[in-house]
Amino acid sequence: MIQTLGEKLEKDEKELIEADKKEQIKGVREMPVLFEEADGVWLNLQGKDRKRRHFPKAEMKAAIAYDGWAEEGSGRYRLDGKVVTAGFNKASDFQKIREAMIASEYNLDEVQMRFLNGDGASWIKKIRDKRTVFQLDPFHRNKSIRENLSHKEAVCDVMELLEKEQIEEMFEYLTVYKDSLTDDTEIEKAETLLRYFTANKEGLLPYQKRGLEIPECPEGLVYKNMGTMENHIWSIIARRMKHNHTSWSIRGGNHLARILAKKCSGKLYEITEQLRIPVFEEAKLEELKGDILQAGQIRKKIGAGYNYPVVGHMIGLDMESRGDRKKLLSIVGY
């Protein structure tokens, strides 16, 4: 069932990309600002795909787009109008799919500004729309500071300079800090942070602190701090696909990732409705329901008086009981 639905989604994506190339797609949602976030997670490969790539893992890319935050309750907000994309695709192919899916939901002619939040990876920053403003993900930015600065005082100082929006002063501080170190490992880590920040200098400040003229927020929505991708990577991909010693083929991983992305977008039902698979036809469902035991039948079938077939034996009871075996058997009443 997963493969069948995944193949349907794959076919839809290819048709969507072709339509987008011909500029035949225009979504119905008209919003002045579009927020986008992207990240990747490495998953274990299996079988032929592991051997073919000569590497045990592949990066599952994931991205979300939304138009703002809608309040659900007191102090609780949800992302509005989510469009989620996921797959093992190459960077260029992934961006084509992402753009086509966004275009199918949003009228991009009406979007005045696009904000992209990411960890600075090259595939994330390869954007097609020049209106996009990149922002370095706050989680990855702060994590890099803590991992590469060995002194707590330096961590606090750099964080404070960023908070005060003093970017040039922050770079000067890091240079002086690096030159003051004597340990080779600490020097190398400080240089790593400097290179990371230099490569993403334009995105060090949040989009709200750039002095940009951001269009007025639509009624019913608010604009908040970006940085939800870590949570979405977990809830969309990692929770199901990364742990529990699982490994994936490229085909199977792509199919499941597409399904999970549609589920997170709230559009999985629309896809399943398009499929007419015999096992889910109404007549078959009625037949399956007839095989399901009702509460009143359970006692008759599996309750008192039902004789289970006795097969096999317990090895521990077939031999002499002594030592630890004797103690264990005595505990359970033998």
Backbone torsions as a table, in degrees:
resi	resn	phi	psi	omega
1	MET	NA	-40.6	178.8
2	ILE	-63.4	-43.7	-178.9
3	GLN	-66.3	-39.5	-179.9
4	THR	-63.5	-47.4	179.5
5	LEU	-67.7	-39.2	178.7
6	GLY	-62.4	-38.8	177.4
7	GLU	-65.3	-36.6	176.8
8	LYS	-63.0	-44.8	-179.8
9	LEU	-66.2	-38.4	178.2
10	GLU	-62.7	-42.7	177.9
11	LYS	-63.0	-42.9	178.7
12	ASP	-61.0	-40.4	-179.6
13	GLU	-62.9	-43.8	-179.5
14	LYS	-63.1	-41.6	178.6
15	GLU	-65.9	-36.5	179.9
16	LEU	-66.9	-41.5	179.0
17	ILE	-63.0	-43.7	179.2
18	GLU	-63.2	-40.8	178.8
19	ALA	-67.0	-35.9	179.5
20	ASP	-67.7	-37.7	177.0
21	LYS	-59.0	-37.3	-178.4
22	LYS	-88.2	6.3	179.5
23	GLU	56.7	41.8	-179.8
24	GLN	-100.8	5.7	-176.9
25	ILE	-111.3	133.0	174.1
26	LYS	-150.7	109.4	-179.0
27	GLY	-68.5	167.0	-175.6
28	VAL	-92.9	-19.1	-179.2
29	ARG	-77.5	124.8	179.6
30	GLU	-114.3	107.1	-177.0
31	MET	-129.8	145.7	-178.4
32	PRO	-76.7	-26.6	-177.1
33	VAL	-130.4	140.5	177.3
34	LEU	-125.1	127.6	178.1
35	PHE	-102.6	135.6	-178.6
36	GLU	-135.6	144.0	177.9
37	GLU	-140.1	148.2	-178.7
38	ALA	-148.5	150.4	178.1
39	ASP	-163.6	171.7	179.0
40	GLY	-133.2	158.2	176.9
41	VAL	-139.2	136.7	-177.4
42	TRP	-88.6	127.3	-178.6
43	LEU	-118.4	149.7	179.0
44	ASN	-71.7	136.7	175.5
45	LEU	-96.5	164.4	179.9
46	GLN	-133.2	160.4	169.9
47	GLY	54.2	-133.9	-174.1
48	LYS	-62.3	-35.3	-178.6
49	ASP	-65.6	-35.9	177.6
50	ARG	-65.7	-43.6	-179.0
51	LYS	-69.8	-39.7	-177.4
52	ARG	-63.8	-37.8	-177.1
53	ARG	-88.5	-10.0	-177.3
54	HIS	54.8	30.3	178.6
55	PHE	-152.7	137.0	-172.6
56	PRO	-75.8	-7.2	-175.0
57	LYS	-133.6	162.2	174.0
58	ALA	-141.7	150.2	-177.8
59	GLU	-85.9	122.1	172.2
60	MET	-88.4	115.2	-180.0
61	LYS	-88.6	144.3	178.4
62	ALA	-143.0	144.8	179.9
63	ALA	-147.3	149.0	175.3
64	ILE	-130.9	150.9	173.7
65	ALA	-133.6	143.9	-179.0
66	TYR	-157.6	165.0	-174.2
67	ASP	-106.8	4.0	178.9
68	GLY	151.1	-167.6	-178.8
69	TRP	-117.1	130.0	177.5
70	ALA	-108.2	134.9	-178.3
71	GLU	-76.8	128.2	178.1
72	GLU	-97.7	-28.7	-178.8
73	GLY	-165.6	-168.4	-179.1
74	SER	-64.9	107.3	178.3
75	GLY	75.6	7.6	-179.8
76	ARG	-114.7	131.6	-177.2
77	TYR	-130.8	153.9	174.5
78	ARG	-128.2	153.8	176.7
79	LEU	-72.8	134.2	-175.8
80	ASP	-100.1	136.6	174.9
81	GLY	66.9	42.2	-175.5
82	LYS	-67.4	135.9	170.3
83	VAL	-123.7	118.5	-174.0
84	VAL	-114.9	135.2	178.1
85	THR	-127.5	141.6	178.1
86	ALA	-153.9	146.4	177.5
87	GLY	171.4	166.2	176.9
88	PHE	-84.4	16.2	-170.1
89	ASN	-65.8	159.8	168.6
90	LYS	-64.5	159.5	-175.9
91	ALA	-55.8	-47.7	-176.7
92	SER	-65.9	-40.7	179.2
93	ASP	-67.3	-39.2	-179.7
94	PHE	-63.6	-41.2	-179.4
95	GLN	-65.9	-34.9	177.3
96	LYS	-64.2	-44.4	179.3
97	ILE	-64.5	-44.7	-178.6
98	ARG	-60.5	-46.9	-179.0
99	GLU	-64.6	-40.4	-179.4
100	ALA	-65.4	-40.0	-179.8
101	MET	-68.6	-38.3	176.9
102	ILE	-65.2	-43.6	-179.3
103	ALA	-63.9	-28.4	179.2
104	SER	-73.9	-18.8	-179.5
105	GLU	-102.6	-38.7	-174.8
106	TYR	-114.9	144.4	171.5
107	ASN	-82.1	97.4	-173.4
108	LEU	-68.8	-16.6	176.1
109	ASP	-65.3	-25.4	-178.0
110	GLU	-94.1	-8.5	179.5
111	VAL	-79.1	121.7	-177.9
112	GLN	-91.0	-31.9	-179.2
113	MET	-142.4	144.2	175.6
114	ARG	-127.9	130.9	178.9
115	PHE	-113.9	128.9	-177.5
116	LEU	-117.2	121.5	-179.9
117	ASN	-107.2	128.3	179.9
118	GLY	-162.6	175.7	-176.6
119	ASP	-87.5	5.0	177.7
120	GLY	95.8	0.3	178.4
121	ALA	-59.7	144.8	-173.9
122	SER	-61.4	-36.6	-177.8
123	TRP	-67.9	-27.5	179.1
124	ILE	-73.0	-37.9	-174.0
125	LYS	-84.4	-2.7	176.3
126	LYS	-81.9	85.8	-174.0
127	ILE	-103.7	154.5	179.7
128	ARG	-97.4	-32.6	-176.3
129	ASP	-91.8	116.2	-176.8
130	LYS	-71.2	-7.7	176.3
131	ARG	-78.4	-7.5	-174.2
132	THR	-75.1	131.7	176.8
133	VAL	-107.7	121.8	-177.1
134	PHE	-85.4	140.7	175.4
135	GLN	-130.4	128.1	177.1
136	LEU	-70.7	128.8	-176.7
137	ASP	-56.5	124.6	-177.7
138	PRO	-57.0	-36.7	-180.0
139	PHE	-63.1	-48.6	-179.5
140	HIS	-69.4	-35.8	178.2
141	ARG	-61.4	-50.4	-178.2
142	ASN	-69.7	-35.0	177.6
143	LYS	-63.0	-40.9	179.3
144	SER	-64.6	-36.7	177.7
145	ILE	-63.0	-48.0	-177.3
146	ARG	-66.7	-34.8	-177.2
147	GLU	-77.5	-27.4	-172.4
148	ASN	-107.6	-8.5	175.1
149	LEU	-107.7	120.5	-172.7
150	SER	-82.4	-11.5	-176.7
151	HIS	-114.1	128.8	-177.4
152	LYS	-59.2	-36.8	-179.6
153	GLU	-62.5	-40.2	179.0
154	ALA	-66.4	-39.3	177.5
155	VAL	-58.8	-48.0	-179.5
156	CYS	-63.0	-40.8	-178.6
157	ASP	-64.5	-44.0	-179.4
158	VAL	-66.8	-41.5	177.2
159	MET	-60.4	-41.1	-178.4
160	GLU	-66.7	-41.7	178.7
161	LEU	-63.5	-38.4	176.1
162	LEU	-66.2	-40.9	179.4
163	GLU	-62.6	-34.8	179.7
164	LYS	-85.0	1.4	178.4
165	GLU	65.0	29.2	-179.7
166	GLN	-98.5	76.6	-173.0
167	ILE	-70.0	-47.5	-179.5
168	GLU	-63.0	-41.3	177.9
169	GLU	-63.4	-34.6	179.2
170	MET	-65.8	-41.1	177.9
171	PHE	-66.1	-39.9	177.5
172	GLU	-62.8	-41.7	179.0
173	TYR	-61.4	-46.1	-178.7
174	LEU	-63.9	-36.0	178.7
175	THR	-66.2	-45.7	178.2
176	VAL	-64.2	-41.3	179.2
177	TYR	-60.4	-45.9	-179.9
178	LYS	-61.9	-42.8	-178.5
179	ASP	-67.9	-20.5	-178.7
180	SER	-85.7	-9.7	-177.0
181	LEU	-83.1	152.2	178.3
182	THR	-117.6	-23.2	-180.0
183	ASP	-79.6	128.0	-176.0
184	ASP	-61.1	-38.5	-179.6
185	THR	-65.7	-42.9	179.3
186	GLU	-65.6	-37.6	178.2
187	ILE	-64.2	-44.4	-179.9
188	GLU	-62.5	-40.3	179.2
189	LYS	-67.0	-39.4	178.3
190	ALA	-64.9	-38.8	177.0
191	GLU	-65.8	-36.1	177.2
192	THR	-61.0	-44.0	178.8
193	LEU	-64.9	-41.9	179.1
194	LEU	-61.8	-42.5	179.1
195	ARG	-65.0	-41.6	-179.6
196	TYR	-63.2	-44.9	-179.8
197	PHE	-70.6	-35.9	178.4
198	THR	-64.8	-41.3	179.7
199	ALA	-67.5	-22.2	-177.8
200	ASN	-123.7	31.3	-174.5
201	LYS	-57.7	-40.8	-176.7
202	GLU	-67.6	-15.5	-176.3
203	GLY	-110.2	9.5	-175.6
204	LEU	-67.3	-31.2	178.8
205	LEU	-95.0	144.0	175.2
206	PRO	-59.6	154.5	-175.2
207	TYR	-58.6	-30.5	-178.5
208	GLN	-69.7	-19.3	-175.1
209	LYS	-104.2	19.9	-177.9
210	ARG	-94.4	-6.2	-175.2
211	GLY	75.5	22.7	-179.1
212	LEU	-83.2	148.0	175.5
213	GLU	-87.2	93.7	-176.6
214	ILE	-86.5	130.3	179.7
215	PRO	-56.4	154.0	-179.0
216	GLU	-62.4	140.3	-178.2
217	CYS	-70.7	134.5	177.8
218	PRO	-61.8	153.4	180.0
219	GLU	-62.2	136.2	-179.9
220	GLY	93.2	-8.1	179.5
221	LEU	-122.4	161.0	172.7
222	VAL	-132.7	158.1	174.8
223	TYR	-105.6	122.9	-177.0
224	LYS	-123.9	-175.4	178.9
225	ASN	-70.0	135.4	176.0
226	MET	-80.5	162.1	178.6
227	GLY	133.0	38.2	-179.2
228	THR	-99.9	2.5	-170.6
229	MET	-68.7	-35.2	178.9
230	GLU	-59.3	-43.0	179.0
231	ASN	-66.5	-38.6	-179.1
232	HIS	-71.8	-35.5	175.5
233	ILE	-58.5	-40.8	179.2
234	TRP	-68.6	-50.6	-173.0
235	SER	-73.1	-31.6	-178.5
236	ILE	-84.0	-49.8	-169.5
237	ILE	-111.4	-59.5	-166.7
238	ALA	-62.1	-40.2	-176.6
239	ARG	-59.2	-35.0	-177.4
240	ARG	-97.1	-32.0	-166.3
241	MET	-114.8	-13.8	-172.7
242	LYS	-97.1	-34.4	-170.9
243	HIS	-103.3	-169.1	178.8
244	ASN	61.9	28.6	176.5
245	HIS	59.0	30.5	-179.8
246	THR	-83.0	151.9	172.6
247	SER	-141.6	158.6	-167.6
248	TRP	-137.4	147.8	165.3
249	SER	-81.3	158.4	178.8
250	ILE	-60.8	-43.8	-178.7
251	ARG	-63.5	-53.1	-177.7
252	GLY	-64.7	-39.7	178.5
253	GLY	-63.7	-41.8	177.8
254	ASN	-63.1	-42.6	-179.0
255	HIS	-62.6	-47.3	-179.3
256	LEU	-67.0	-39.0	179.2
257	ALA	-62.3	-39.9	177.9
258	ARG	-62.5	-41.0	-179.9
259	ILE	-65.8	-44.6	179.4
260	LEU	-63.8	-36.6	178.3
261	ALA	-66.1	-42.6	177.8
262	LYS	-64.2	-38.5	178.8
263	LYS	-62.1	-44.8	179.9
264	CYS	-65.8	-31.4	178.3
265	SER	-76.1	-11.5	-177.0
266	GLY	78.1	22.8	-175.4
267	LYS	-121.9	12.3	-178.2
268	LEU	-65.9	-37.3	-178.3
269	TYR	-62.3	-36.7	179.4
270	GLU	-61.5	-34.8	-178.7
271	ILE	-75.8	-45.6	-178.1
272	THR	-64.2	-28.9	178.5
273	GLU	-65.8	-26.4	-178.5
274	GLN	-77.0	-17.5	-179.0
275	LEU	-90.7	140.6	176.5
276	ARG	-125.0	76.6	-177.4
277	ILE	-91.6	129.1	-173.5
278	PRO	-50.0	-37.9	-175.4
279	VAL	-63.5	-19.3	-179.7
280	PHE	-105.8	9.2	175.6
281	GLU	-67.0	153.4	-172.5
282	GLU	-57.8	-41.6	-179.0
283	ALA	-61.8	-40.5	-179.7
284	LYS	-68.2	-38.0	178.8
285	LEU	-62.3	-40.1	178.3
286	GLU	-62.8	-38.9	178.9
287	GLU	-64.2	-40.9	179.5
288	LEU	-66.7	-39.5	178.7
289	LYS	-60.1	-36.3	-179.3
290	GLY	-64.6	-25.2	179.9
291	ASP	-85.1	-11.0	-179.2
292	ILE	-83.0	128.2	-177.6
293	LEU	-69.0	135.3	171.4
294	GLN	-80.8	162.6	-176.0
295	ALA	-56.7	-40.1	-177.9
296	GLY	-70.4	-19.7	-178.3
297	GLN	-87.4	-18.5	-173.5
298	ILE	-61.5	-43.4	-178.4
299	ARG	-62.9	-37.1	-179.0
300	LYS	-70.4	-35.6	-175.0
301	LYS	-85.9	-47.0	-173.4
302	ILE	-124.9	7.3	-179.4
303	GLY	-92.1	-151.1	-178.5
304	ALA	-60.2	141.6	177.8
305	GLY	91.6	-10.7	179.3
306	TYR	-86.2	124.5	-177.7
307	ASN	-92.4	107.1	176.9
308	TYR	-71.0	142.1	175.6
309	PRO	-66.1	130.3	-178.3
310	VAL	-97.0	113.5	177.3
311	VAL	-133.3	154.5	177.6
312	GLY	76.5	-170.7	-178.7
313	HIS	-159.2	166.1	177.2
314	MET	-96.5	115.5	-176.1
315	ILE	-57.9	-38.2	-177.5
316	GLY	-61.3	-21.5	-178.6
317	LEU	-94.6	-6.9	-175.2
318	ASP	-92.6	-2.8	-177.0
319	MET	-127.3	175.4	-178.2
320	GLU	-63.8	134.3	-178.8
321	SER	-94.7	116.3	177.9
322	ARG	-155.7	165.0	178.5
323	GLY	61.4	-139.2	-178.0
324	ASP	-63.4	-34.2	178.6
325	ARG	-60.2	-41.8	-179.2
326	LYS	-64.7	-40.3	179.5
327	LYS	-64.3	-44.9	-178.8
328	LEU	-64.0	-43.3	-179.8
329	LEU	-65.4	-34.8	179.0
330	SER	-67.6	-31.8	179.6
331	ILE	-63.7	-39.1	-177.8
332	VAL	-93.5	11.1	171.3
333	GLY	96.5	11.2	178.3
334	TYR	-96.5	NA	NA
